Amino acid sequence: MLAKRAERVAQQLRAELAMILATETRDPRIGALTVTNVVMSDDLGLAKIYLVAMGAQEVPAETMQGLSKAKGFIRKELAHRLCFRHIPDLVFFSDDTFVRGVKIEEILARIDQEKINDKRNS
């Protein structure tokens, strides 16, 4: 039961965070970001937010600093938009799953190319 609640809360936070980051934040360090995932703690007191910066392999350090400075503002906006008793503490992370996926695809393509080359040489 608690896990489903955490998932629902994470989905709501993800949607609202995406809107806040896209339309409400004025810090020039916070550019075009995509919220890829939100993971809630069991007690709903902590939200780990995973982000991807458009056009970059990882979120730049200055963007992470801007997010850290804007954390209070973001929590205040979430409190206005969501009917939660307590707004969780927010921790931002750069999501590297896309980069890892690209690396895996490159490795698989190399393996396929090696198989084709081995068949031609046989």
Biopython code that builds the backbone (N, CA, C, O; Angstrom):
import numpy as np
from Bio.PDB.StructureBuilder import StructureBuilder

atoms = [
    (1, "MET", "N", (0.821, -1.190, 0.000)),
    (1, "MET", "CA", (0.000, 0.000, 0.000)),
    (1, "MET", "C", (0.864, 1.253, 0.000)),
    (1, "MET", "O", (0.605, 2.185, -0.762)),
    (2, "LEU", "N", (1.894, 1.285, 0.852)),
    (2, "LEU", "CA", (2.765, 2.454, 0.935)),
    (2, "LEU", "C", (3.550, 2.656, -0.355)),
    (2, "LEU", "O", (3.777, 3.790, -0.775)),
    (3, "ALA", "N", (3.968, 1.549, -0.991)),
    (3, "ALA", "CA", (4.733, 1.658, -2.236)),
    (3, "ALA", "C", (3.888, 2.301, -3.331)),
    (3, "ALA", "O", (4.395, 3.114, -4.103)),
    (4, "LYS", "N", (2.615, 1.949, -3.406)),
    (4, "LYS", "CA", (1.749, 2.544, -4.420)),
    (4, "LYS", "C", (1.561, 4.033, -4.153)),
    (4, "LYS", "O", (1.525, 4.835, -5.087)),
    (5, "ARG", "N", (1.445, 4.396, -2.898)),
    (5, "ARG", "CA", (1.303, 5.816, -2.549)),
    (5, "ARG", "C", (2.563, 6.567, -2.947)),
    (5, "ARG", "O", (2.482, 7.657, -3.514)),
    (6, "ALA", "N", (3.716, 6.002, -2.659)),
    (6, "ALA", "CA", (4.979, 6.638, -3.019)),
    (6, "ALA", "C", (5.071, 6.813, -4.538)),
    (6, "ALA", "O", (5.561, 7.839, -5.012)),
    (7, "GLU", "N", (4.612, 5.837, -5.288)),
    (7, "GLU", "CA", (4.632, 5.941, -6.750)),
    (7, "GLU", "C", (3.694, 7.047, -7.233)),
    (7, "GLU", "O", (4.042, 7.807, -8.137)),
    (8, "ARG", "N", (2.516, 7.137, -6.638)),
    (8, "ARG", "CA", (1.570, 8.186, -7.031)),
    (8, "ARG", "C", (2.123, 9.570, -6.700)),
    (8, "ARG", "O", (2.025, 10.496, -7.505)),
    (9, "VAL", "N", (2.702, 9.700, -5.515)),
    (9, "VAL", "CA", (3.295, 10.970, -5.116)),
    (9, "VAL", "C", (4.439, 11.330, -6.067)),
    (9, "VAL", "O", (4.568, 12.483, -6.479)),
    (10, "ALA", "N", (5.267, 10.343, -6.413)),
    (10, "ALA", "CA", (6.388, 10.578, -7.332)),
    (10, "ALA", "C", (5.891, 11.041, -8.696)),
    (10, "ALA", "O", (6.486, 11.933, -9.299)),
    (11, "GLN", "N", (4.814, 10.448, -9.186)),
    (11, "GLN", "CA", (4.264, 10.863, -10.481)),
    (11, "GLN", "C", (3.757, 12.296, -10.430)),
    (11, "GLN", "O", (3.992, 13.078, -11.352)),
    (12, "GLN", "N", (3.063, 12.638, -9.351)),
    (12, "GLN", "CA", (2.564, 14.004, -9.211)),
    (12, "GLN", "C", (3.719, 15.001, -9.119)),
    (12, "GLN", "O", (3.695, 16.052, -9.759)),
    (13, "LEU", "N", (4.721, 14.665, -8.324)),
    (13, "LEU", "CA", (5.881, 15.540, -8.187)),
    (13, "LEU", "C", (6.588, 15.718, -9.523)),
    (13, "LEU", "O", (6.994, 16.826, -9.874)),
    (14, "ARG", "N", (6.735, 14.631, -10.264)),
    (14, "ARG", "CA", (7.419, 14.691, -11.555)),
    (14, "ARG", "C", (6.710, 15.652, -12.504)),
    (14, "ARG", "O", (7.356, 16.480, -13.146)),
    (15, "ALA", "N", (5.404, 15.545, -12.593)),
    (15, "ALA", "CA", (4.640, 16.414, -13.494)),
    (15, "ALA", "C", (4.743, 17.876, -13.072)),
    (15, "ALA", "O", (4.971, 18.755, -13.903)),
    (16, "GLU", "N", (4.577, 18.127, -11.787)),
    (16, "GLU", "CA", (4.622, 19.512, -11.311)),
    (16, "GLU", "C", (6.034, 20.095, -11.392)),
    (16, "GLU", "O", (6.205, 21.263, -11.742)),
    (17, "LEU", "N", (7.038, 19.290, -11.074)),
    (17, "LEU", "CA", (8.411, 19.764, -11.177)),
    (17, "LEU", "C", (8.759, 20.137, -12.614)),
    (17, "LEU", "O", (9.425, 21.144, -12.853)),
    (18, "ALA", "N", (8.311, 19.333, -13.565)),
    (18, "ALA", "CA", (8.575, 19.635, -14.974)),
    (18, "ALA", "C", (7.976, 20.982, -15.349)),
    (18, "ALA", "O", (8.612, 21.775, -16.043)),
    (19, "MET", "N", (6.752, 21.243, -14.892)),
    (19, "MET", "CA", (6.103, 22.524, -15.188)),
    (19, "MET", "C", (6.827, 23.684, -14.502)),
    (19, "MET", "O", (7.043, 24.732, -15.111)),
    (20, "ILE", "N", (7.195, 23.496, -13.252)),
    (20, "ILE", "CA", (7.879, 24.569, -12.510)),
    (20, "ILE", "C", (9.228, 24.883, -13.146)),
    (20, "ILE", "O", (9.573, 26.051, -13.327)),
    (21, "LEU", "N", (9.990, 23.852, -13.483)),
    (21, "LEU", "CA", (11.310, 24.083, -14.076)),
    (21, "LEU", "C", (11.203, 24.725, -15.453)),
    (21, "LEU", "O", (12.066, 25.513, -15.840)),
    (22, "ALA", "N", (10.156, 24.396, -16.187)),
    (22, "ALA", "CA", (9.996, 24.937, -17.537)),
    (22, "ALA", "C", (9.462, 26.361, -17.545)),
    (22, "ALA", "O", (9.820, 27.151, -18.418)),
    (23, "THR", "N", (8.602, 26.699, -16.572)),
    (23, "THR", "CA", (7.904, 27.982, -16.682)),
    (23, "THR", "C", (8.143, 28.958, -15.535)),
    (23, "THR", "O", (7.968, 30.161, -15.728)),
    (24, "GLU", "N", (8.527, 28.502, -14.373)),
    (24, "GLU", "CA", (8.565, 29.377, -13.203)),
    (24, "GLU", "C", (9.958, 29.809, -12.769)),
    (24, "GLU", "O", (10.115, 30.901, -12.224)),
    (25, "THR", "N", (10.959, 28.994, -12.993)),
    (25, "THR", "CA", (12.297, 29.342, -12.509)),
    (25, "THR", "C", (12.911, 30.404, -13.412)),
    (25, "THR", "O", (12.822, 30.323, -14.637)),
    (26, "ARG", "N", (13.529, 31.392, -12.795)),
    (26, "ARG", "CA", (14.109, 32.515, -13.533)),
    (26, "ARG", "C", (15.646, 32.509, -13.506)),
    (26, "ARG", "O", (16.284, 33.368, -14.114)),
    (27, "ASP", "N", (16.220, 31.558, -12.813)),
    (27, "ASP", "CA", (17.676, 31.488, -12.713)),
    (27, "ASP", "C", (18.250, 31.120, -14.089)),
    (27, "ASP", "O", (17.879, 30.087, -14.646)),
    (28, "PRO", "N", (19.144, 31.940, -14.642)),
    (28, "PRO", "CA", (19.693, 31.644, -15.969)),
    (28, "PRO", "C", (20.554, 30.379, -16.003)),
    (28, "PRO", "O", (20.802, 29.826, -17.074)),
    (29, "ARG", "N", (21.011, 29.920, -14.832)),
    (29, "ARG", "CA", (21.803, 28.681, -14.801)),
    (29, "ARG", "C", (20.947, 27.459, -15.045)),
    (29, "ARG", "O", (21.451, 26.420, -15.473)),
    (30, "ILE", "N", (19.649, 27.573, -14.776)),
    (30, "ILE", "CA", (18.739, 26.442, -14.967)),
    (30, "ILE", "C", (18.189, 26.535, -16.377)),
    (30, "ILE", "O", (17.303, 27.343, -16.658)),
    (31, "GLY", "N", (18.712, 25.716, -17.246)),
    (31, "GLY", "CA", (18.298, 25.742, -18.644)),
    (31, "GLY", "C", (17.177, 24.749, -18.904)),
    (31, "GLY", "O", (16.355, 24.472, -18.030)),
    (32, "ALA", "N", (17.160, 24.222, -20.115)),
    (32, "ALA", "CA", (16.147, 23.256, -20.522)),
    (32, "ALA", "C", (16.464, 21.902, -19.880)),
    (32, "ALA", "O", (17.444, 21.247, -20.236)),
    (33, "LEU", "N", (15.629, 21.505, -18.942)),
    (33, "LEU", "CA", (15.815, 20.249, -18.227)),
    (33, "LEU", "C", (14.599, 19.352, -18.416)),
    (33, "LEU", "O", (13.473, 19.829, -18.557)),
    (34, "THR", "N", (14.844, 18.062, -18.417)),
    (34, "THR", "CA", (13.774, 17.084, -18.433)),
    (34, "THR", "C", (13.847, 16.278, -17.148)),
    (34, "THR", "O", (14.904, 15.758, -16.792)),
    (35, "VAL", "N", (12.730, 16.176, -16.461)),
    (35, "VAL", "CA", (12.658, 15.348, -15.257)),
    (35, "VAL", "C", (12.388, 13.926, -15.726)),
    (35, "VAL", "O", (11.295, 13.624, -16.204)),
    (36, "THR", "N", (13.381, 13.052, -15.589)),
    (36, "THR", "CA", (13.233, 11.686, -16.082)),
    (36, "THR", "C", (12.635, 10.742, -15.057)),
    (36, "THR", "O", (11.956, 9.778, -15.414)),
    (37, "ASN", "N", (12.885, 11.016, -13.774)),
    (37, "ASN", "CA", (12.382, 10.109, -12.750)),
    (37, "ASN", "C", (12.366, 10.823, -11.401)),
    (37, "ASN", "O", (13.178, 11.711, -11.139)),
    (38, "VAL", "N", (11.433, 10.420, -10.563)),
    (38, "VAL", "CA", (11.380, 10.864, -9.174)),
    (38, "VAL", "C", (11.229, 9.613, -8.321)),
    (38, "VAL", "O", (10.326, 8.806, -8.542)),
    (39, "VAL", "N", (12.110, 9.458, -7.354)),
    (39, "VAL", "CA", (12.071, 8.313, -6.450)),
    (39, "VAL", "C", (11.824, 8.844, -5.049)),
    (39, "VAL", "O", (12.588, 9.663, -4.536)),
    (40, "MET", "N", (10.755, 8.371, -4.441)),
    (40, "MET", "CA", (10.377, 8.811, -3.098)),
    (40, "MET", "C", (10.926, 7.846, -2.052)),
    (40, "MET", "O", (11.018, 6.641, -2.287)),
    (41, "SER", "N", (11.288, 8.394, -0.893)),
    (41, "SER", "CA", (11.651, 7.541, 0.236)),
    (41, "SER", "C", (10.381, 6.905, 0.790)),
    (41, "SER", "O", (9.277, 7.353, 0.483)),
    (42, "ASP", "N", (10.533, 5.876, 1.596)),
    (42, "ASP", "CA", (9.381, 5.160, 2.143)),
    (42, "ASP", "C", (8.493, 6.053, 3.002)),
    (42, "ASP", "O", (7.275, 5.882, 3.025)),
    (43, "ASP", "N", (9.102, 7.010, 3.710)),
    (43, "ASP", "CA", (8.311, 7.887, 4.574)),
    (43, "ASP", "C", (7.826, 9.149, 3.848)),
    (43, "ASP", "O", (7.237, 10.033, 4.470)),
    (44, "LEU", "N", (8.071, 9.231, 2.550)),
    (44, "LEU", "CA", (7.666, 10.346, 1.689)),
    (44, "LEU", "C", (8.312, 11.667, 2.094)),
    (44, "LEU", "O", (7.820, 12.733, 1.725)),
    (45, "GLY", "N", (9.398, 11.608, 2.843)),
    (45, "GLY", "CA", (10.069, 12.811, 3.301)),
    (45, "GLY", "C", (11.187, 13.279, 2.389)),
    (45, "GLY", "O", (11.682, 14.396, 2.540)),
    (46, "LEU", "N", (11.594, 12.438, 1.439)),
    (46, "LEU", "CA", (12.699, 12.761, 0.555)),
    (46, "LEU", "C", (12.335, 12.360, -0.867)),
    (46, "LEU", "O", (11.832, 11.261, -1.101)),
    (47, "ALA", "N", (12.591, 13.252, -1.809)),
    (47, "ALA", "CA", (12.366, 12.964, -3.224)),
    (47, "ALA", "C", (13.685, 13.111, -3.962)),
    (47, "ALA", "O", (14.292, 14.181, -3.953)),
    (48, "LYS", "N", (14.125, 12.042, -4.597)),
    (48, "LYS", "CA", (15.319, 12.078, -5.439)),
    (48, "LYS", "C", (14.848, 12.352, -6.862)),
    (48, "LYS", "O", (14.103, 11.563, -7.443)),
    (49, "ILE", "N", (15.290, 13.478, -7.415)),
    (49, "ILE", "CA", (14.847, 13.902, -8.728)),
    (49, "ILE", "C", (15.987, 13.720, -9.714)),
    (49, "ILE", "O", (17.075, 14.265, -9.529)),
    (50, "TYR", "N", (15.730, 12.947, -10.767)),
    (50, "TYR", "CA", (16.723, 12.683, -11.796)),
    (50, "TYR", "C", (16.411, 13.524, -13.015)),
    (50, "TYR", "O", (15.284, 13.535, -13.510)),
    (51, "LEU", "N", (17.438, 14.236, -13.497)),
    (51, "LEU", "CA", (17.267, 15.202, -14.571)),
    (51, "LEU", "C", (18.230, 14.942, -15.715)),
    (51, "LEU", "O", (19.309, 14.378, -15.532)),
    (52, "VAL", "N", (17.807, 15.372, -16.915)),
    (52, "VAL", "CA", (18.656, 15.351, -18.092)),
    (52, "VAL", "C", (18.626, 16.753, -18.681)),
    (52, "VAL", "O", (17.560, 17.356, -18.805)),
    (53, "ALA", "N", (19.792, 17.271, -19.042)),
    (53, "ALA", "CA", (19.875, 18.580, -19.692)),
    (53, "ALA", "C", (19.819, 18.370, -21.199)),
    (53, "ALA", "O", (20.498, 17.501, -21.746)),
    (54, "MET", "N", (19.014, 19.167, -21.846)),
    (54, "MET", "CA", (18.895, 19.066, -23.297)),
    (54, "MET", "C", (20.234, 19.398, -23.952)),
    (54, "MET", "O", (20.859, 20.414, -23.647)),
    (55, "GLY", "N", (20.655, 18.529, -24.847)),
    (55, "GLY", "CA", (21.884, 18.767, -25.593)),
    (55, "GLY", "C", (23.157, 18.493, -24.831)),
    (55, "GLY", "O", (24.234, 18.859, -25.299)),
    (56, "ALA", "N", (23.077, 17.859, -23.669)),
    (56, "ALA", "CA", (24.277, 17.562, -22.890)),
    (56, "ALA", "C", (24.194, 16.132, -22.372)),
    (56, "ALA", "O", (23.108, 15.584, -22.186)),
    (57, "GLN", "N", (25.356, 15.543, -22.145)),
    (57, "GLN", "CA", (25.385, 14.180, -21.643)),
    (57, "GLN", "C", (25.061, 14.121, -20.159)),
    (57, "GLN", "O", (24.540, 13.118, -19.671)),
    (58, "GLU", "N", (25.366, 15.182, -19.450)),
    (58, "GLU", "CA", (25.019, 15.249, -18.031)),
    (58, "GLU", "C", (24.656, 16.687, -17.682)),
    (58, "GLU", "O", (24.989, 17.624, -18.408)),
    (59, "VAL", "N", (23.982, 16.835, -16.580)),
    (59, "VAL", "CA", (23.570, 18.166, -16.143)),
    (59, "VAL", "C", (24.813, 18.919, -15.675)),
    (59, "VAL", "O", (25.529, 18.430, -14.801)),
    (60, "PRO", "N", (25.085, 20.106, -16.242)),
    (60, "PRO", "CA", (26.278, 20.858, -15.837)),
    (60, "PRO", "C", (26.258, 21.223, -14.356)),
    (60, "PRO", "O", (25.197, 21.354, -13.746)),
    (61, "ALA", "N", (27.444, 21.381, -13.798)),
    (61, "ALA", "CA", (27.577, 21.699, -12.375)),
    (61, "ALA", "C", (26.903, 23.022, -12.035)),
    (61, "ALA", "O", (26.305, 23.152, -10.967)),
    (62, "GLU", "N", (26.992, 24.007, -12.928)),
    (62, "GLU", "CA", (26.363, 25.298, -12.636)),
    (62, "GLU", "C", (24.837, 25.171, -12.602)),
    (62, "GLU", "O", (24.174, 25.881, -11.845)),
    (63, "THR", "N", (24.285, 24.284, -13.406)),
    (63, "THR", "CA", (22.837, 24.044, -13.364)),
    (63, "THR", "C", (22.451, 23.398, -12.050)),
    (63, "THR", "O", (21.423, 23.741, -11.466)),
    (64, "MET", "N", (23.266, 22.463, -11.578)),
    (64, "MET", "CA", (22.993, 21.818, -10.291)),
    (64, "MET", "C", (23.076, 22.842, -9.156)),
    (64, "MET", "O", (22.306, 22.766, -8.198)),
    (65, "GLN", "N", (24.001, 23.797, -9.257)),
    (65, "GLN", "CA", (24.091, 24.856, -8.247)),
    (65, "GLN", "C", (22.843, 25.740, -8.285)),
    (65, "GLN", "O", (22.315, 26.132, -7.244)),
    (66, "GLY", "N", (22.382, 26.047, -9.497)),
    (66, "GLY", "CA", (21.166, 26.844, -9.633)),
    (66, "GLY", "C", (19.961, 26.139, -9.048)),
    (66, "GLY", "O", (19.121, 26.768, -8.405)),
    (67, "LEU", "N", (19.870, 24.836, -9.266)),
    (67, "LEU", "CA", (18.775, 24.051, -8.691)),
    (67, "LEU", "C", (18.850, 24.038, -7.171)),
    (67, "LEU", "O", (17.832, 24.131, -6.485)),
    (68, "SER", "N", (20.065, 23.922, -6.658)),
    (68, "SER", "CA", (20.244, 23.921, -5.211)),
    (68, "SER", "C", (19.787, 25.251, -4.611)),
    (68, "SER", "O", (19.143, 25.273, -3.562)),
    (69, "LYS", "N", (20.117, 26.346, -5.270)),
    (69, "LYS", "CA", (19.698, 27.665, -4.789)),
    (69, "LYS", "C", (18.188, 27.865, -4.906)),
    (69, "LYS", "O", (17.582, 28.553, -4.084)),
    (70, "ALA", "N", (17.584, 27.259, -5.935)),
    (70, "ALA", "CA", (16.154, 27.437, -6.181)),
    (70, "ALA", "C", (15.296, 26.413, -5.442)),
    (70, "ALA", "O", (14.073, 26.419, -5.588)),
    (71, "LYS", "N", (15.904, 25.545, -4.665)),
    (71, "LYS", "CA", (15.171, 24.466, -4.002)),
    (71, "LYS", "C", (14.034, 24.985, -3.124)),
    (71, "LYS", "O", (12.938, 24.424, -3.149)),
    (72, "GLY", "N", (14.269, 26.027, -2.362)),
    (72, "GLY", "CA", (13.224, 26.602, -1.508)),
    (72, "GLY", "C", (12.052, 27.127, -2.320)),
    (72, "GLY", "O", (10.892, 26.892, -1.983)),
    (73, "PHE", "N", (12.369, 27.842, -3.394)),
    (73, "PHE", "CA", (11.319, 28.353, -4.276)),
    (73, "PHE", "C", (10.517, 27.212, -4.892)),
    (73, "PHE", "O", (9.289, 27.278, -4.959)),
    (74, "ILE", "N", (11.204, 26.174, -5.340)),
    (74, "ILE", "CA", (10.535, 25.027, -5.965)),
    (74, "ILE", "C", (9.626, 24.330, -4.957)),
    (74, "ILE", "O", (8.501, 23.962, -5.295)),
    (75, "ARG", "N", (10.097, 24.144, -3.729)),
    (75, "ARG", "CA", (9.271, 23.517, -2.693)),
    (75, "ARG", "C", (8.037, 24.372, -2.388)),
    (75, "ARG", "O", (6.945, 23.842, -2.185)),
    (76, "LYS", "N", (8.218, 25.697, -2.358)),
    (76, "LYS", "CA", (7.092, 26.594, -2.111)),
    (76, "LYS", "C", (6.061, 26.479, -3.233)),
    (76, "LYS", "O", (4.858, 26.446, -2.971)),
    (77, "GLU", "N", (6.527, 26.418, -4.474)),
    (77, "GLU", "CA", (5.617, 26.262, -5.618)),
    (77, "GLU", "C", (4.887, 24.924, -5.554)),
    (77, "GLU", "O", (3.695, 24.846, -5.851)),
    (78, "LEU", "N", (5.609, 23.873, -5.166)),
    (78, "LEU", "CA", (4.970, 22.558, -5.026)),
    (78, "LEU", "C", (3.890, 22.603, -3.949)),
    (78, "LEU", "O", (2.826, 22.003, -4.107)),
    (79, "ALA", "N", (4.162, 23.313, -2.858)),
    (79, "ALA", "CA", (3.173, 23.420, -1.774)),
    (79, "ALA", "C", (1.907, 24.119, -2.262)),
    (79, "ALA", "O", (0.804, 23.756, -1.852)),
    (80, "HIS", "N", (2.052, 25.112, -3.128)),
    (80, "HIS", "CA", (0.886, 25.807, -3.667)),
    (80, "HIS", "C", (0.087, 24.935, -4.630)),
    (80, "HIS", "O", (-1.136, 25.048, -4.710)),
    (81, "ARG", "N", (0.782, 24.067, -5.357)),
    (81, "ARG", "CA", (0.134, 23.284, -6.409)),
    (81, "ARG", "C", (-0.411, 21.942, -5.941)),
    (81, "ARG", "O", (-1.377, 21.434, -6.511)),
    (82, "LEU", "N", (0.189, 21.369, -4.921)),
    (82, "LEU", "CA", (-0.183, 20.029, -4.474)),
    (82, "LEU", "C", (-0.824, 20.094, -3.094)),
    (82, "LEU", "O", (-0.479, 20.948, -2.276)),
    (83, "CYS", "N", (-1.733, 19.209, -2.852)),
    (83, "CYS", "CA", (-2.420, 19.162, -1.552)),
    (83, "CYS", "C", (-1.765, 18.127, -0.651)),
    (83, "CYS", "O", (-2.407, 17.169, -0.220)),
    (84, "PHE", "N", (-0.489, 18.325, -0.370)),
    (84, "PHE", "CA", (0.247, 17.418, 0.505)),
    (84, "PHE", "C", (0.380, 18.071, 1.869)),
    (84, "PHE", "O", (0.500, 19.290, 1.983)),
    (85, "ARG", "N", (0.358, 17.245, 2.891)),
    (85, "ARG", "CA", (0.559, 17.760, 4.236)),
    (85, "ARG", "C", (1.987, 18.270, 4.402)),
    (85, "ARG", "O", (2.217, 19.322, 4.998)),
    (86, "HIS", "N", (2.944, 17.509, 3.865)),
    (86, "HIS", "CA", (4.351, 17.892, 3.935)),
    (86, "HIS", "C", (4.960, 17.763, 2.541)),
    (86, "HIS", "O", (4.748, 16.764, 1.853)),
    (87, "ILE", "N", (5.695, 18.751, 2.143)),
    (87, "ILE", "CA", (6.422, 18.701, 0.877)),
    (87, "ILE", "C", (7.775, 18.056, 1.172)),
    (87, "ILE", "O", (8.475, 18.495, 2.085)),
    (88, "PRO", "N", (8.155, 17.026, 0.420)),
    (88, "PRO", "CA", (9.416, 16.338, 0.710)),
    (88, "PRO", "C", (10.633, 17.219, 0.417)),
    (88, "PRO", "O", (10.564, 18.171, -0.360)),
    (89, "ASP", "N", (11.734, 16.875, 1.055)),
    (89, "ASP", "CA", (12.997, 17.517, 0.740)),
    (89, "ASP", "C", (13.401, 17.049, -0.656)),
    (89, "ASP", "O", (13.177, 15.890, -1.005)),
    (90, "LEU", "N", (13.985, 17.922, -1.445)),
    (90, "LEU", "CA", (14.330, 17.617, -2.831)),
    (90, "LEU", "C", (15.835, 17.469, -2.976)),
    (90, "LEU", "O", (16.605, 18.305, -2.502)),
    (91, "VAL", "N", (16.243, 16.393, -3.638)),
    (91, "VAL", "CA", (17.650, 16.161, -3.945)),
    (91, "VAL", "C", (17.730, 15.920, -5.446)),
    (91, "VAL", "O", (17.043, 15.046, -5.976)),
    (92, "PHE", "N", (18.571, 16.697, -6.134)),
    (92, "PHE", "CA", (18.669, 16.620, -7.585)),
    (92, "PHE", "C", (19.888, 15.812, -8.000)),
    (92, "PHE", "O", (20.968, 15.935, -7.422)),
    (93, "PHE", "N", (19.685, 14.973, -9.032)),
    (93, "PHE", "CA", (20.752, 14.138, -9.582)),
    (93, "PHE", "C", (20.739, 14.234, -11.098)),
    (93, "PHE", "O", (19.684, 14.398, -11.710)),
    (94, "SER", "N", (21.902, 14.131, -11.691)),
    (94, "SER", "CA", (22.009, 14.037, -13.140)),
    (94, "SER", "C", (21.739, 12.589, -13.534)),
    (94, "SER", "O", (22.357, 11.670, -12.997)),
    (95, "ASP", "N", (20.817, 12.385, -14.471)),
    (95, "ASP", "CA", (20.444, 11.033, -14.895)),
    (95, "ASP", "C", (21.361, 10.605, -16.035)),
    (95, "ASP", "O", (21.369, 11.221, -17.101)),
    (96, "ASP", "N", (22.124, 9.559, -15.806)),
    (96, "ASP", "CA", (23.068, 9.091, -16.815)),
    (96, "ASP", "C", (22.580, 7.854, -17.567)),
    (96, "ASP", "O", (23.366, 7.230, -18.281)),
    (97, "THR", "N", (21.323, 7.487, -17.431)),
    (97, "THR", "CA", (20.833, 6.281, -18.103)),
    (97, "THR", "C", (20.854, 6.432, -19.618)),
    (97, "THR", "O", (21.101, 5.458, -20.329)),
    (98, "PHE", "N", (20.600, 7.639, -20.125)),
    (98, "PHE", "CA", (20.638, 7.845, -21.570)),
    (98, "PHE", "C", (22.048, 7.631, -22.105)),
    (98, "PHE", "O", (22.236, 6.988, -23.137)),
    (99, "VAL", "N", (23.037, 8.174, -21.398)),
    (99, "VAL", "CA", (24.433, 8.026, -21.809)),
    (99, "VAL", "C", (24.834, 6.552, -21.777)),
    (99, "VAL", "O", (25.491, 6.060, -22.694)),
    (100, "ARG", "N", (24.432, 5.851, -20.713)),
    (100, "ARG", "CA", (24.749, 4.424, -20.633)),
    (100, "ARG", "C", (24.073, 3.652, -21.754)),
    (100, "ARG", "O", (24.658, 2.718, -22.304)),
    (101, "GLY", "N", (22.843, 4.033, -22.100)),
    (101, "GLY", "CA", (22.128, 3.376, -23.196)),
    (101, "GLY", "C", (22.835, 3.565, -24.527)),
    (101, "GLY", "O", (22.915, 2.632, -25.325)),
    (102, "VAL", "N", (23.347, 4.757, -24.773)),
    (102, "VAL", "CA", (24.083, 5.029, -26.010)),
    (102, "VAL", "C", (25.345, 4.177, -26.057)),
    (102, "VAL", "O", (25.681, 3.625, -27.105)),
    (103, "LYS", "N", (26.046, 4.066, -24.931)),
    (103, "LYS", "CA", (27.261, 3.250, -24.885)),
    (103, "LYS", "C", (26.947, 1.784, -25.166)),
    (103, "LYS", "O", (27.689, 1.113, -25.883)),
    (104, "ILE", "N", (25.850, 1.290, -24.602)),
    (104, "ILE", "CA", (25.456, -0.099, -24.835)),
    (104, "ILE", "C", (25.129, -0.315, -26.308)),
    (104, "ILE", "O", (25.520, -1.325, -26.892)),
    (105, "GLU", "N", (24.411, 0.632, -26.910)),
    (105, "GLU", "CA", (24.095, 0.521, -28.334)),
    (105, "GLU", "C", (25.359, 0.498, -29.183)),
    (105, "GLU", "O", (25.443, -0.262, -30.148)),
    (106, "GLU", "N", (26.340, 1.322, -28.835)),
    (106, "GLU", "CA", (27.604, 1.335, -29.569)),
    (106, "GLU", "C", (28.322, -0.007, -29.449)),
    (106, "GLU", "O", (28.866, -0.510, -30.432)),
    (107, "ILE", "N", (28.325, -0.579, -28.269)),
    (107, "ILE", "CA", (28.972, -1.877, -28.056)),
    (107, "ILE", "C", (28.267, -2.955, -28.871)),
    (107, "ILE", "O", (28.923, -3.775, -29.513)),
    (108, "LEU", "N", (26.937, -2.958, -28.851)),
    (108, "LEU", "CA", (26.184, -3.947, -29.629)),
    (108, "LEU", "C", (26.417, -3.778, -31.125)),
    (108, "LEU", "O", (26.514, -4.766, -31.852)),
    (109, "ALA", "N", (26.508, -2.542, -31.586)),
    (109, "ALA", "CA", (26.779, -2.299, -33.007)),
    (109, "ALA", "C", (28.172, -2.812, -33.374)),
    (109, "ALA", "O", (28.361, -3.387, -34.446)),
    (110, "ARG", "N", (29.148, -2.604, -32.482)),
    (110, "ARG", "CA", (30.499, -3.117, -32.734)),
    (110, "ARG", "C", (30.510, -4.640, -32.790)),
    (110, "ARG", "O", (31.186, -5.227, -33.635)),
    (111, "ILE", "N", (29.762, -5.282, -31.894)),
    (111, "ILE", "CA", (29.690, -6.741, -31.888)),
    (111, "ILE", "C", (29.063, -7.240, -33.183)),
    (111, "ILE", "O", (29.551, -8.201, -33.778)),
    (112, "ASP", "N", (27.986, -6.598, -33.625)),
    (112, "ASP", "CA", (27.353, -6.981, -34.889)),
    (112, "ASP", "C", (28.323, -6.808, -36.052)),
    (112, "ASP", "O", (28.388, -7.664, -36.934)),
    (113, "GLN", "N", (29.072, -5.719, -36.064)),
    (113, "GLN", "CA", (30.030, -5.473, -37.142)),
    (113, "GLN", "C", (31.129, -6.531, -37.132)),
    (113, "GLN", "O", (31.558, -6.994, -38.189)),
    (114, "GLU", "N", (31.587, -6.914, -35.935)),
    (114, "GLU", "CA", (32.609, -7.957, -35.835)),
    (114, "GLU", "C", (32.083, -9.285, -36.350)),
    (114, "GLU", "O", (32.821, -10.021, -37.006)),
    (115, "LYS", "N", (30.822, -9.613, -36.070)),
    (115, "LYS", "CA", (30.222, -10.853, -36.576)),
    (115, "LYS", "C", (30.156, -10.838, -38.094)),
    (115, "LYS", "O", (30.432, -11.847, -38.744)),
    (116, "ILE", "N", (29.786, -9.685, -38.663)),
    (116, "ILE", "CA", (29.715, -9.566, -40.127)),
    (116, "ILE", "C", (31.108, -9.722, -40.726)),
    (116, "ILE", "O", (31.277, -10.399, -41.740)),
    (117, "ASN", "N", (32.107, -9.096, -40.101)),
    (117, "ASN", "CA", (33.476, -9.208, -40.591)),
    (117, "ASN", "C", (33.990, -10.637, -40.470)),
    (117, "ASN", "O", (34.692, -11.109, -41.364)),
    (118, "ASP", "N", (33.658, -11.343, -39.381)),
    (118, "ASP", "CA", (34.088, -12.737, -39.213)),
    (118, "ASP", "C", (33.461, -13.632, -40.258)),
    (118, "ASP", "O", (34.132, -14.539, -40.748)),
    (119, "LYS", "N", (32.199, -13.422, -40.628)),
    (119, "LYS", "CA", (31.534, -14.237, -41.663)),
    (119, "LYS", "C", (32.170, -13.986, -43.024)),
    (119, "LYS", "O", (32.292, -14.921, -43.816)),
    (120, "ARG", "N", (32.574, -12.772, -43.317)),
    (120, "ARG", "CA", (33.191, -12.451, -44.586)),
    (120, "ARG", "C", (34.577, -13.070, -44.694)),
    (120, "ARG", "O", (34.994, -13.481, -45.777)),
    (121, "ASN", "N", (35.294, -13.137, -43.572)),
    (121, "ASN", "CA", (36.647, -13.667, -43.557)),
    (121, "ASN", "C", (36.658, -15.195, -43.571)),
    (121, "ASN", "O", (37.686, -15.795, -43.885)),
    (122, "SER", "N", (35.546, -15.830, -43.242)),
    (122, "SER", "CA", (35.508, -17.303, -43.159)),
    (122, "SER", "C", (35.349, -17.935, -44.507)),
    (122, "SER", "O", (35.299, -19.160, -44.612)),
]
sb = StructureBuilder()
sb.init_structure("model")
sb.init_model(0)
sb.init_chain("A")
sb.init_seg("    ")
for serial, (resi, resn, name, xyz) in enumerate(atoms, 1):
    if name == "N":
        sb.init_residue(resn, " ", resi, " ")
    sb.init_atom(name, np.array(xyz, "f"), 0.0, 1.0, " ", f" {name:<3s}", serial, name[0])
structure = sb.get_structure()
